[in-house]
Amino acid sequence: MASSSTPPSPLDSSPREDLWAEWLEPLTKWQTFGLYLPGIKQKDIDKIEEDKTGVESRKMGLWTKWTGVYPPGTWTDVISALKRLKENALAADIEERLRKGKVFEIKSPPAVAPPPPSVDINKLRRIITEVIRTNYATFNKI
C-alpha cells in the first residue's frame, strides 16, 4: 500500500543566507533576537559584536554562527525568536512570504549574456555559394 507523503513546509526549511539578509533587514535588536535562537549564547553575541561592525554585518555574523552551532535551525525558529522579541509584524511578514513560497524565489535573476546578433540567412547563402563556385574543382575531387 502506497503512503501519501506531505511535502515539507517552507517553515521547516533552513534559512538561506540571502533571505536572512533581506527579510531580517528591518531588525535592529539583533542581539536579543539572537539569544532567542536555539544554540546561541551571550558569549556568541559578544564575539560577534567584537568581530563585526555595523548591524547588517553583525546580523550576518549571527546567521553564520547560528547555522554552525545549530544546523537543524528552521524558519520556524526564526519566527518564534521574533515573536518572543515582540517583532510580531516582521514575524508575520516572514511567515506569509514562506507560506506563499517566496523561499524558493531568487531576488534578482542571474546575469545573462545578450543574444547573438541575428544572422542574415541570405547573406550566408551568398557566401556559401561563392565559396563553392570558387572552389568547385577542389570540392568536386572530394
N, CA, C and O atoms as a GROMACS GRO file, in nm:
protein
  568
    1MET      N    1   0.084  -0.117   0.000
    1MET     CA    2   0.000   0.000   0.000
    1MET      C    3   0.090   0.124   0.000
    1MET      O    4   0.182   0.135   0.081
    2ALA      N    5   0.062   0.215  -0.089
    2ALA     CA    6   0.143   0.336  -0.101
    2ALA      C    7   0.098   0.437   0.002
    2ALA      O    8  -0.022   0.459   0.021
    3SER      N    9   0.194   0.499   0.068
    3SER     CA   10   0.158   0.602   0.165
    3SER      C   11   0.172   0.738   0.100
    3SER      O   12   0.262   0.763   0.020
    4SER      N   13   0.080   0.826   0.137
    4SER     CA   14   0.089   0.960   0.081
    4SER      C   15   0.178   1.042   0.173
    4SER      O   16   0.158   1.046   0.294
    5SER      N   17   0.276   1.106   0.113
    5SER     CA   18   0.366   1.188   0.193
    5SER      C   19   0.339   1.335   0.164
    5SER      O   20   0.313   1.376   0.051
    6THR      N   21   0.345   1.412   0.270
    6THR     CA   22   0.322   1.555   0.260
    6THR      C   23   0.455   1.623   0.233
    6THR      O   24   0.554   1.594   0.302
    7PRO      N   25   0.459   1.712   0.135
    7PRO     CA   26   0.586   1.783   0.111
    7PRO      C   27   0.622   1.867   0.233
    7PRO      O   28   0.534   1.916   0.303
    8PRO      N   29   0.751   1.885   0.258
    8PRO     CA   30   0.792   1.964   0.374
    8PRO      C   31   0.747   2.109   0.360
    8PRO      O   32   0.743   2.165   0.250
    9SER      N   33   0.715   2.167   0.472
    9SER     CA   34   0.673   2.308   0.474
    9SER      C   35   0.796   2.398   0.462
    9SER      O   36   0.901   2.367   0.518
   10PRO      N   37   0.784   2.509   0.389
   10PRO     CA   38   0.895   2.604   0.385
   10PRO      C   39   0.932   2.656   0.524
   10PRO      O   40   1.045   2.698   0.547
   11LEU      N   41   0.835   2.652   0.617
   11LEU     CA   42   0.863   2.694   0.754
   11LEU      C   43   0.966   2.603   0.820
   11LEU      O   44   1.036   2.644   0.912
   12ASP      N   45   0.975   2.480   0.772
   12ASP     CA   46   1.068   2.383   0.828
   12ASP      C   47   1.201   2.379   0.754
   12ASP      O   48   1.286   2.295   0.784
   13SER      N   49   1.220   2.470   0.659
   13SER     CA   50   1.345   2.474   0.584
   13SER      C   51   1.447   2.560   0.659
   13SER      O   52   1.411   2.646   0.739
   14SER      N   53   1.573   2.536   0.630
   14SER     CA   54   1.680   2.616   0.689
   14SER      C   55   1.684   2.752   0.623
   14SER      O   56   1.673   2.763   0.501
   15PRO      N   57   1.700   2.857   0.702
   15PRO     CA   58   1.708   2.990   0.643
   15PRO      C   59   1.830   3.006   0.553
   15PRO      O   60   1.943   2.980   0.594
   16ARG      N   61   1.805   3.048   0.430
   16ARG     CA   62   1.915   3.077   0.338
   16ARG      C   63   1.975   3.212   0.374
   16ARG      O   64   1.907   3.301   0.424
   17GLU      N   65   2.104   3.224   0.350
   17GLU     CA   66   2.176   3.347   0.384
   17GLU      C   67   2.117   3.470   0.315
   17GLU      O   68   2.101   3.574   0.378
   18ASP      N   69   2.084   3.458   0.187
   18ASP     CA   70   2.032   3.574   0.114
   18ASP      C   71   1.896   3.618   0.166
   18ASP      O   72   1.869   3.738   0.176
   19LEU      N   73   1.811   3.522   0.201
   19LEU     CA   74   1.679   3.558   0.254
   19LEU      C   75   1.690   3.611   0.396
   19LEU      O   76   1.616   3.702   0.434
   20TRP      N   77   1.780   3.555   0.475
   20TRP     CA   78   1.805   3.606   0.610
   20TRP      C   79   1.841   3.755   0.601
   20TRP      O   80   1.784   3.838   0.673
   21ALA      N   81   1.934   3.787   0.514
   21ALA     CA   82   1.979   3.926   0.500
   21ALA      C   83   1.864   4.016   0.456
   21ALA      O   84   1.846   4.125   0.510
   22GLU      N   85   1.789   3.970   0.357
   22GLU     CA   86   1.680   4.053   0.303
   22GLU      C   87   1.564   4.066   0.401
   22GLU      O   88   1.518   4.177   0.428
   23TRP      N   89   1.517   3.954   0.452
   23TRP     CA   90   1.395   3.955   0.533
   23TRP      C   91   1.416   4.009   0.674
   23TRP      O   92   1.323   4.062   0.734
   24LEU      N   93   1.536   3.997   0.727
   24LEU     CA   94   1.563   4.050   0.861
   24LEU      C   95   1.626   4.188   0.856
   24LEU      O   96   1.672   4.239   0.958
   25GLU      N   97   1.629   4.247   0.739
   25GLU     CA   98   1.687   4.382   0.723
   25GLU      C   99   1.626   4.482   0.821
   25GLU      O  100   1.700   4.564   0.875
   26PRO      N  101   1.493   4.481   0.846
   26PRO     CA  102   1.437   4.581   0.939
   26PRO      C  103   1.472   4.557   1.086
   26PRO      O  104   1.452   4.646   1.169
   27LEU      N  105   1.523   4.442   1.120
   27LEU     CA  106   1.550   4.406   1.260
   27LEU      C  107   1.669   4.486   1.313
   27LEU      O  108   1.777   4.484   1.254
   28THR      N  109   1.648   4.555   1.424
   28THR     CA  110   1.757   4.631   1.486
   28THR      C  111   1.805   4.566   1.616
   28THR      O  112   1.922   4.578   1.651
   29LYS      N  113   1.717   4.497   1.686
   29LYS     CA  114   1.752   4.435   1.814
   29LYS      C  115   1.807   4.293   1.789
   29LYS      O  116   1.754   4.195   1.841
   30TRP      N  117   1.912   4.286   1.710
   30TRP     CA  118   1.964   4.156   1.669
   30TRP      C  119   2.023   4.076   1.784
   30TRP      O  120   2.019   3.953   1.782
   31GLN      N  121   2.078   4.145   1.887
   31GLN     CA  122   2.139   4.074   1.999
   31GLN      C  123   2.034   3.992   2.075
   31GLN      O  124   2.054   3.872   2.098
   32THR      N  125   1.924   4.055   2.115
   32THR     CA  126   1.819   3.986   2.189
   32THR      C  127   1.756   3.878   2.101
   32THR      O  128   1.729   3.767   2.147
   33PHE      N  129   1.733   3.911   1.976
   33PHE     CA  130   1.681   3.813   1.880
   33PHE      C  131   1.772   3.690   1.878
   33PHE      O  132   1.725   3.577   1.883
   34GLY      N  133   1.902   3.714   1.869
   34GLY     CA  134   1.998   3.604   1.865
   34GLY      C  135   1.991   3.516   1.988
   34GLY      O  136   2.002   3.394   1.978
   35LEU      N  137   1.972   3.577   2.104
   35LEU     CA  138   1.963   3.499   2.227
   35LEU      C  139   1.837   3.411   2.231
   35LEU      O  140   1.832   3.312   2.305
   36TYR      N  141   1.738   3.447   2.153
   36TYR     CA  142   1.616   3.366   2.145
   36TYR      C  143   1.628   3.251   2.045
   36TYR      O  144   1.541   3.164   2.039
   37LEU      N  145   1.737   3.249   1.966
   37LEU     CA  146   1.759   3.139   1.872
   37LEU      C  147   1.822   3.021   1.946
   37LEU      O  148   1.910   3.040   2.030
   38PRO      N  149   1.777   2.899   1.916
   38PRO     CA  150   1.837   2.783   1.982
   38PRO      C  151   1.986   2.773   1.952
   38PRO      O  152   2.029   2.787   1.837
   39GLY      N  153   2.065   2.748   2.057
   39GLY     CA  154   2.208   2.727   2.039
   39GLY      C  155   2.295   2.850   2.054
   39GLY      O  156   2.417   2.838   2.064
   40ILE      N  157   2.236   2.969   2.054
   40ILE     CA  158   2.314   3.093   2.066
   40ILE      C  159   2.322   3.134   2.213
   40ILE      O  160   2.222   3.135   2.284
   41LYS      N  161   2.443   3.169   2.255
   41LYS     CA  162   2.470   3.210   2.393
   41LYS      C  163   2.519   3.355   2.393
   41LYS      O  164   2.555   3.410   2.289
   42GLN      N  165   2.518   3.415   2.510
   42GLN     CA  166   2.564   3.553   2.524
   42GLN      C  167   2.709   3.568   2.476
   42GLN      O  168   2.743   3.669   2.414
   43LYS      N  169   2.794   3.468   2.503
   43LYS     CA  170   2.933   3.476   2.457
   43LYS      C  171   2.940   3.483   2.305
   43LYS      O  172   3.031   3.546   2.251
   44ASP      N  173   2.845   3.419   2.234
   44ASP     CA  174   2.841   3.425   2.088
   44ASP      C  175   2.807   3.567   2.042
   44ASP      O  176   2.868   3.619   1.949
   45ILE      N  177   2.711   3.628   2.108
   45ILE     CA  178   2.671   3.767   2.076
   45ILE      C  179   2.789   3.861   2.100
   45ILE      O  180   2.820   3.946   2.017
   46ASP      N  181   2.855   3.843   2.215
   46ASP     CA  182   2.971   3.927   2.248
   46ASP      C  183   3.082   3.913   2.143
   46ASP      O  184   3.142   4.013   2.103
   47LYS      N  185   3.108   3.792   2.100
   47LYS     CA  186   3.213   3.767   2.000
   47LYS      C  187   3.176   3.832   1.866
   47LYS      O  188   3.262   3.891   1.800
   48ILE      N  189   3.050   3.821   1.826
   48ILE     CA  190   3.005   3.884   1.701
   48ILE      C  191   3.022   4.034   1.709
   48ILE      O  192   3.071   4.097   1.615
   49GLU      N  193   2.983   4.094   1.823
   49GLU     CA  194   2.998   4.238   1.840
   49GLU      C  195   3.145   4.280   1.836
   49GLU      O  196   3.179   4.388   1.786
   50GLU      N  197   3.231   4.196   1.888
   50GLU     CA  198   3.375   4.224   1.888
   50GLU      C  199   3.434   4.216   1.748
   50GLU      O  200   3.520   4.296   1.710
   51ASP      N  201   3.389   4.117   1.671
   51ASP     CA  202   3.448   4.091   1.539
   51ASP      C  203   3.385   4.169   1.424
   51ASP      O  204   3.452   4.193   1.323
   52LYS      N  205   3.262   4.209   1.437
   52LYS     CA  206   3.189   4.272   1.325
   52LYS      C  207   3.152   4.416   1.360
   52LYS      O  208   3.133   4.450   1.477
   53THR      N  209   3.143   4.498   1.256
   53THR     CA  210   3.095   4.636   1.275
   53THR      C  211   2.969   4.655   1.193
   53THR      O  212   2.958   4.601   1.083
   54GLY      N  213   2.877   4.729   1.246
   54GLY     CA  214   2.752   4.756   1.176
   54GLY      C  215   2.648   4.648   1.199
   54GLY      O  216   2.680   4.530   1.210
   55VAL      N  217   2.524   4.690   1.207
   55VAL     CA  218   2.414   4.599   1.236
   55VAL      C  219   2.400   4.490   1.131
   55VAL      O  220   2.382   4.373   1.166
   56GLU      N  221   2.407   4.525   1.003
   56GLU     CA  222   2.389   4.425   0.896
   56GLU      C  223   2.498   4.319   0.902
   56GLU      O  224   2.471   4.200   0.889
   57SER      N  225   2.621   4.362   0.920
   57SER     CA  226   2.733   4.268   0.930
   57SER      C  227   2.718   4.178   1.052
   57SER      O  228   2.749   4.059   1.045
   58ARG      N  229   2.671   4.233   1.160
   58ARG     CA  230   2.652   4.154   1.283
   58ARG      C  231   2.537   4.054   1.266
   58ARG      O  232   2.545   3.942   1.315
   59LYS      N  233   2.432   4.096   1.198
   59LYS     CA  234   2.321   4.001   1.173
   59LYS      C  235   2.369   3.885   1.086
   59LYS      O  236   2.328   3.771   1.106
   60MET      N  237   2.455   3.915   0.989
   60MET     CA  238   2.509   3.807   0.905
   60MET      C  239   2.605   3.719   0.985
   60MET      O  240   2.611   3.598   0.964
   61GLY      N  241   2.679   3.780   1.078
   61GLY     CA  242   2.764   3.703   1.167
   61GLY      C  243   2.680   3.612   1.256
   61GLY      O  244   2.720   3.499   1.286
   62LEU      N  245   2.564   3.661   1.296
   62LEU     CA  246   2.472   3.580   1.376
   62LEU      C  247   2.422   3.461   1.294
   62LEU      O  248   2.414   3.349   1.345
   63TRP      N  249   2.388   3.485   1.167
   63TRP     CA  250   2.342   3.374   1.080
   63TRP      C  251   2.452   3.268   1.069
   63TRP      O  252   2.425   3.148   1.083
   64THR      N  253   2.575   3.312   1.045
   64THR     CA  254   2.687   3.219   1.030
   64THR      C  255   2.706   3.138   1.158
   64THR      O  256   2.723   3.016   1.152
   65LYS      N  257   2.704   3.206   1.271
   65LYS     CA  258   2.723   3.137   1.398
   65LYS      C  259   2.608   3.040   1.424
   65LYS      O  260   2.631   2.924   1.460
   66TRP      N  261   2.486   3.087   1.406
   66TRP     CA  262   2.369   3.004   1.436
   66TRP      C  263   2.363   2.880   1.349
   66TRP      O  264   2.339   2.770   1.398
   67THR      N  265   2.384   2.896   1.220
   67THR     CA  266   2.379   2.779   1.132
   67THR      C  267   2.495   2.684   1.159
   67THR      O  268   2.486   2.565   1.128
   68GLY      N  269   2.603   2.735   1.217
   68GLY     CA  270   2.715   2.650   1.253
   68GLY      C  271   2.692   2.572   1.382
   68GLY      O  272   2.727   2.454   1.391
   69VAL      N  273   2.634   2.637   1.482
   69VAL     CA  274   2.613   2.570   1.611
   69VAL      C  275   2.480   2.496   1.618
   69VAL      O  276   2.462   2.408   1.703
   70TYR      N  277   2.387   2.531   1.531
   70TYR     CA  278   2.255   2.468   1.535
   70TYR      C  279   2.205   2.439   1.393
   70TYR      O  280   2.112   2.503   1.346
   71PRO      N  281   2.268   2.342   1.326
   71PRO     CA  282   2.233   2.311   1.186
   71PRO      C  283   2.085   2.277   1.162
   71PRO      O  284   2.035   2.302   1.052
   72PRO      N  285   2.013   2.220   1.261
   72PRO     CA  286   1.872   2.191   1.231
   72PRO      C  287   1.781   2.314   1.237
   72PRO      O  288   1.659   2.301   1.223
   73GLY      N  289   1.838   2.432   1.257
   73GLY     CA  290   1.758   2.554   1.268
   73GLY      C  291   1.670   2.577   1.146
   73GLY      O  292   1.710   2.552   1.033
   74THR      N  293   1.548   2.624   1.172
   74THR     CA  294   1.450   2.647   1.065
   74THR      C  295   1.392   2.787   1.074
   74THR      O  296   1.418   2.862   1.168
   75TRP      N  297   1.314   2.820   0.972
   75TRP     CA  298   1.243   2.948   0.973
   75TRP      C  299   1.146   2.954   1.090
   75TRP      O  300   1.118   3.062   1.140
   76THR      N  301   1.093   2.840   1.133
   76THR     CA  302   1.004   2.838   1.250
   76THR      C  303   1.078   2.889   1.372
   76THR      O  304   1.021   2.963   1.453
   77ASP      N  305   1.206   2.851   1.388
   77ASP     CA  306   1.287   2.902   1.499
   77ASP      C  307   1.304   3.053   1.489
   77ASP      O  308   1.296   3.124   1.589
   78VAL      N  309   1.327   3.102   1.368
   78VAL     CA  310   1.344   3.246   1.345
   78VAL      C  311   1.215   3.320   1.382
   78VAL      O  312   1.219   3.421   1.452
   79ILE      N  313   1.103   3.269   1.335
   79ILE     CA  314   0.974   3.333   1.362
   79ILE      C  315   0.943   3.331   1.512
   79ILE      O  316   0.894   3.430   1.566
   80SER      N  317   0.972   3.219   1.577
   80SER     CA  318   0.950   3.210   1.723
   80SER      C  319   1.035   3.313   1.797
   80SER      O  320   0.987   3.378   1.890
   81ALA      N  321   1.161   3.327   1.756
   81ALA     CA  322   1.250   3.425   1.819
   81ALA      C  323   1.198   3.567   1.798
   81ALA      O  324   1.202   3.649   1.890
   82LEU      N  325   1.150   3.594   1.678
   82LEU     CA  326   1.094   3.728   1.651
   82LEU      C  327   0.970   3.755   1.736
   82LEU      O  328   0.951   3.866   1.785
   83LYS      N  329   0.886   3.655   1.752
   83LYS     CA  330   0.765   3.672   1.834
   83LYS      C  331   0.800   3.694   1.980
   83LYS      O  332   0.737   3.775   2.048
   84ARG      N  333   0.900   3.623   2.030
   84ARG     CA  334   0.945   3.644   2.169
   84ARG      C  335   0.998   3.785   2.188
   84ARG      O  336   0.988   3.843   2.296
   85LEU      N  337   1.056   3.840   2.081
   85LEU     CA  338   1.111   3.976   2.083
   85LEU      C  339   1.001   4.081   2.063
   85LEU      O  340   1.027   4.201   2.069
   86LYS      N  341   0.879   4.034   2.040
   86LYS     CA  342   0.762   4.121   2.013
   86LYS      C  343   0.774   4.190   1.877
   86LYS      O  344   0.718   4.298   1.857
   87GLU      N  345   0.847   4.129   1.785
   87GLU     CA  346   0.857   4.176   1.647
   87GLU      C  347   0.752   4.100   1.565
   87GLU      O  348   0.784   4.031   1.468
   88ASN      N  349   0.627   4.116   1.608
   88ASN     CA  350   0.518   4.037   1.550
   88ASN      C  351   0.491   4.069   1.404
   88ASN      O  352   0.461   3.978   1.325
   89ALA      N  353   0.502   4.194   1.366
   89ALA     CA  354   0.478   4.230   1.225
   89ALA      C  355   0.584   4.168   1.135
   89ALA      O  356   0.552   4.115   1.028
   90LEU      N  357   0.710   4.173   1.177
   90LEU     CA  358   0.817   4.113   1.098
   90LEU      C  359   0.800   3.961   1.093
   90LEU      O  360   0.820   3.900   0.988
   91ALA      N  361   0.764   3.901   1.205
   91ALA     CA  362   0.741   3.756   1.209
   91ALA      C  363   0.628   3.718   1.113
   91ALA      O  364   0.638   3.620   1.039
   92ALA      N  365   0.520   3.794   1.116
   92ALA     CA  366   0.406   3.767   1.028
   92ALA      C  367   0.444   3.784   0.881
   92ALA      O  368   0.401   3.706   0.796
   93ASP      N  369   0.524   3.886   0.852
   93ASP     CA  370   0.569   3.910   0.714
   93ASP      C  371   0.651   3.792   0.662
   93ASP      O  372   0.630   3.746   0.550
   94ILE      N  373   0.744   3.745   0.743
   94ILE     CA  374   0.828   3.632   0.702
   94ILE      C  375   0.744   3.506   0.687
   94ILE      O  376   0.760   3.430   0.591
   95GLU      N  377   0.655   3.484   0.780
   95GLU     CA  378   0.567   3.367   0.773
   95GLU      C  379   0.482   3.369   0.647
   95GLU      O  380   0.463   3.266   0.582
   96GLU      N  381   0.431   3.485   0.613
   96GLU     CA  382   0.349   3.500   0.491
   96GLU      C  383   0.433   3.473   0.366
   96GLU      O  384   0.388   3.404   0.274
   97ARG      N  385   0.553   3.527   0.362
   97ARG     CA  386   0.642   3.503   0.247
   97ARG      C  387   0.670   3.353   0.231
   97ARG      O  388   0.669   3.300   0.120
   98LEU      N  389   0.693   3.288   0.342
   98LEU     CA  390   0.720   3.144   0.337
   98LEU      C  391   0.598   3.066   0.290
   98LEU      O  392   0.610   2.974   0.208
   99ARG      N  393   0.482   3.102   0.340
   99ARG     CA  394   0.359   3.031   0.301
   99ARG      C  395   0.328   3.052   0.153
   99ARG      O  396   0.267   2.966   0.089
  100LYS      N  397   0.369   3.166   0.099
  100LYS     CA  398   0.347   3.193  -0.044
  100LYS      C  399   0.459   3.136  -0.130
  100LYS      O  400   0.459   3.156  -0.252
  101GLY      N  401   0.554   3.067  -0.070
  101GLY     CA  402   0.661   3.004  -0.146
  101GLY      C  403   0.774   3.096  -0.184
  101GLY      O  404   0.854   3.061  -0.272
  102LYS      N  405   0.786   3.211  -0.122
  102LYS     CA  406   0.891   3.307  -0.157
  102LYS      C  407   1.030   3.254  -0.126
  102LYS      O  408   1.129   3.306  -0.178
  103VAL      N  409   1.038   3.152  -0.042
  103VAL     CA  410   1.168   3.096  -0.005
  103VAL      C  411   1.239   3.037  -0.127
  103VAL      O  412   1.362   3.023  -0.128
  104PHE      N  413   1.161   3.002  -0.229
  104PHE     CA  414   1.219   2.940  -0.347
  104PHE      C  415   1.250   3.041  -0.457
  104PHE      O  416   1.303   3.004  -0.561
  105GLU      N  417   1.217   3.167  -0.435
  105GLU     CA  418   1.242   3.270  -0.536
  105GLU      C  419   1.384   3.323  -0.521
  105GLU      O  420   1.442   3.322  -0.413
  106ILE      N  421   1.437   3.370  -0.631
  106ILE     CA  422   1.567   3.436  -0.631
  106ILE      C  423   1.540   3.584  -0.645
  106ILE      O  424   1.462   3.626  -0.731
  107LYS      N  425   1.603   3.664  -0.561
  107LYS     CA  426   1.575   3.808  -0.558
  107LYS      C  427   1.601   3.874  -0.693
  107LYS      O  428   1.514   3.946  -0.743
  108SER      N  429   1.715   3.852  -0.751
  108SER     CA  430   1.743   3.910  -0.882
  108SER      C  431   1.793   3.800  -0.975
  108SER      O  432   1.867   3.712  -0.933
  109PRO      N  433   1.752   3.806  -1.099
  109PRO     CA  434   1.792   3.699  -1.191
  109PRO      C  435   1.942   3.705  -1.218
  109PRO      O  436   2.003   3.812  -1.213
  110PRO      N  437   2.000   3.589  -1.246
  110PRO     CA  438   2.144   3.589  -1.276
  110PRO      C  439   2.171   3.665  -1.406
  110PRO      O  440   2.084   3.676  -1.492
  111ALA      N  441   2.292   3.716  -1.418
  111ALA     CA  442   2.329   3.788  -1.539
  111ALA      C  443   2.327   3.693  -1.658
  111ALA      O  444   2.376   3.580  -1.650
  112VAL      N  445   2.273   3.739  -1.767
  112VAL     CA  446   2.264   3.658  -1.888
  112VAL      C  447   2.330   3.736  -2.001
  112VAL      O  448   2.308   3.856  -2.016
  113ALA      N  449   2.411   3.667  -2.079
  113ALA     CA  450   2.478   3.731  -2.193
  113ALA      C  451   2.372   3.773  -2.295
  113ALA      O  452   2.273   3.703  -2.312
  114PRO      N  453   2.393   3.885  -2.362
  114PRO     CA  454   2.296   3.927  -2.463
  114PRO      C  455   2.292   3.825  -2.577
  114PRO      O  456   2.391   3.758  -2.605
  115PRO      N  457   2.178   3.814  -2.641
  115PRO     CA  458   2.168   3.718  -2.751
  115PRO      C  459   2.262   3.757  -2.865
  115PRO      O  460   2.291   3.875  -2.884
  116PRO      N  461   2.308   3.659  -2.940
  116PRO     CA  462   2.396   3.692  -3.052
  116PRO      C  463   2.320   3.771  -3.157
  116PRO      O  464   2.197   3.761  -3.166
  117PRO      N  465   2.391   3.851  -3.236
  117PRO     CA  466   2.321   3.928  -3.340
  117PRO      C  467   2.254   3.831  -3.438
  117PRO      O  468   2.302   3.720  -3.461
  118SER      N  469   2.144   3.874  -3.492
  118SER     CA  470   2.073   3.786  -3.584
  118SER      C  471   2.156   3.763  -3.710
  118SER      O  472   2.231   3.850  -3.754
  119VAL      N  473   2.140   3.645  -3.766
  119VAL     CA  474   2.217   3.606  -3.884
  119VAL      C  475   2.134   3.636  -4.007
  119VAL      O  476   2.016   3.603  -4.015
  120ASP      N  477   2.197   3.699  -4.103
  120ASP     CA  478   2.131   3.725  -4.231
  120ASP      C  479   2.148   3.600  -4.317
  120ASP      O  480   2.254   3.577  -4.376
  121ILE      N  481   2.042   3.519  -4.324
  121ILE     CA  482   2.047   3.391  -4.395
  121ILE      C  483   2.081   3.411  -4.543
  121ILE      O  484   2.159   3.334  -4.598
  122ASN      N  485   2.025   3.511  -4.606
  122ASN     CA  486   2.052   3.534  -4.748
  122ASN      C  487   2.200   3.566  -4.772
  122ASN      O  488   2.259   3.519  -4.869
  123LYS      N  489   2.256   3.646  -4.685
  123LYS     CA  490   2.399   3.679  -4.698
  123LYS      C  491   2.483   3.553  -4.679
  123LYS      O  492   2.580   3.530  -4.751
  124LEU      N  493   2.445   3.470  -4.581
  124LEU     CA  494   2.517   3.346  -4.556
  124LEU      C  495   2.509   3.253  -4.678
  124LEU      O  496   2.608   3.190  -4.714
  125ARG      N  497   2.392   3.245  -4.742
  125ARG     CA  498   2.376   3.163  -4.863
  125ARG      C  499   2.467   3.212  -4.976
  125ARG      O  500   2.531   3.133  -5.045
  126ARG      N  501   2.472   3.346  -4.993
  126ARG     CA  502   2.556   3.402  -5.098
  126ARG      C  503   2.703   3.369  -5.073
  126ARG      O  504   2.776   3.337  -5.167
  127ILE      N  505   2.747   3.377  -4.949
  127ILE     CA  506   2.887   3.347  -4.915
  127ILE      C  507   2.917   3.201  -4.943
  127ILE      O  508   3.020   3.169  -5.003
  128ILE      N  509   2.828   3.113  -4.902
  128ILE     CA  510   2.850   2.969  -4.923
  128ILE      C  511   2.852   2.938  -5.073
  128ILE      O  512   2.937   2.862  -5.120
  129THR      N  513   2.759   2.996  -5.147
  129THR     CA  514   2.755   2.974  -5.292
  129THR      C  515   2.884   3.022  -5.356
  129THR      O  516   2.939   2.953  -5.443
  130GLU      N  517   2.934   3.137  -5.317
  130GLU     CA  518   3.057   3.192  -5.372
  130GLU      C  519   3.177   3.103  -5.340
  130GLU      O  520   3.262   3.080  -5.426
  131VAL      N  521   3.184   3.053  -5.218
  131VAL     CA  522   3.294   2.964  -5.179
  131VAL      C  523   3.289   2.836  -5.263
  131VAL      O  524   3.392   2.788  -5.311
  132ILE      N  525   3.170   2.781  -5.280
  132ILE     CA  526   3.157   2.657  -5.360
  132ILE      C  527   3.196   2.683  -5.505
  132ILE      O  528   3.271   2.606  -5.564
  133ARG      N  529   3.144   2.792  -5.563
  133ARG     CA  530   3.174   2.823  -5.703
  133ARG      C  531   3.324   2.846  -5.723
  133ARG      O  532   3.381   2.799  -5.821
  134THR      N  533   3.388   2.919  -5.630
  134THR     CA  534   3.529   2.949  -5.642
  134THR      C  535   3.614   2.824  -5.625
  134THR      O  536   3.719   2.811  -5.688
  135ASN      N  537   3.571   2.734  -5.542
  135ASN     CA  538   3.650   2.615  -5.511
  135ASN      C  539   3.584   2.488  -5.566
  135ASN      O  540   3.603   2.380  -5.510
  136TYR      N  541   3.510   2.500  -5.673
  136TYR     CA  542   3.435   2.386  -5.729
  136TYR      C  543   3.526   2.268  -5.762
  136TYR      O  544   3.491   2.154  -5.734
  137ALA      N  545   3.639   2.295  -5.819
  137ALA     CA  546   3.729   2.188  -5.857
  137ALA      C  547   3.775   2.111  -5.734
  137ALA      O  548   3.781   1.988  -5.735
  138THR      N  549   3.808   2.182  -5.629
  138THR     CA  550   3.852   2.118  -5.506
  138THR      C  551   3.741   2.032  -5.448
  138THR      O  552   3.764   1.917  -5.410
  139PHE      N  553   3.618   2.090  -5.440
  139PHE     CA  554   3.505   2.017  -5.384
  139PHE      C  555   3.467   1.896  -5.472
  139PHE      O  556   3.423   1.793  -5.420
  140ASN      N  557   3.485   1.908  -5.600
  140ASN     CA  558   3.448   1.802  -5.694
  140ASN      C  559   3.536   1.680  -5.675
  140ASN      O  560   3.492   1.568  -5.702
  141LYS      N  561   3.661   1.700  -5.630
  141LYS     CA  562   3.754   1.589  -5.611
  141LYS      C  563   3.726   1.513  -5.482
  141LYS      O  564   3.772   1.399  -5.466
  142ILE      N  565   3.655   1.570  -5.394
  142ILE     CA  566   3.630   1.507  -5.262
  142ILE      C  567   3.529   1.397  -5.273
  142ILE      O  568   3.496   1.333  -5.173
   0.00000   0.00000   0.00000
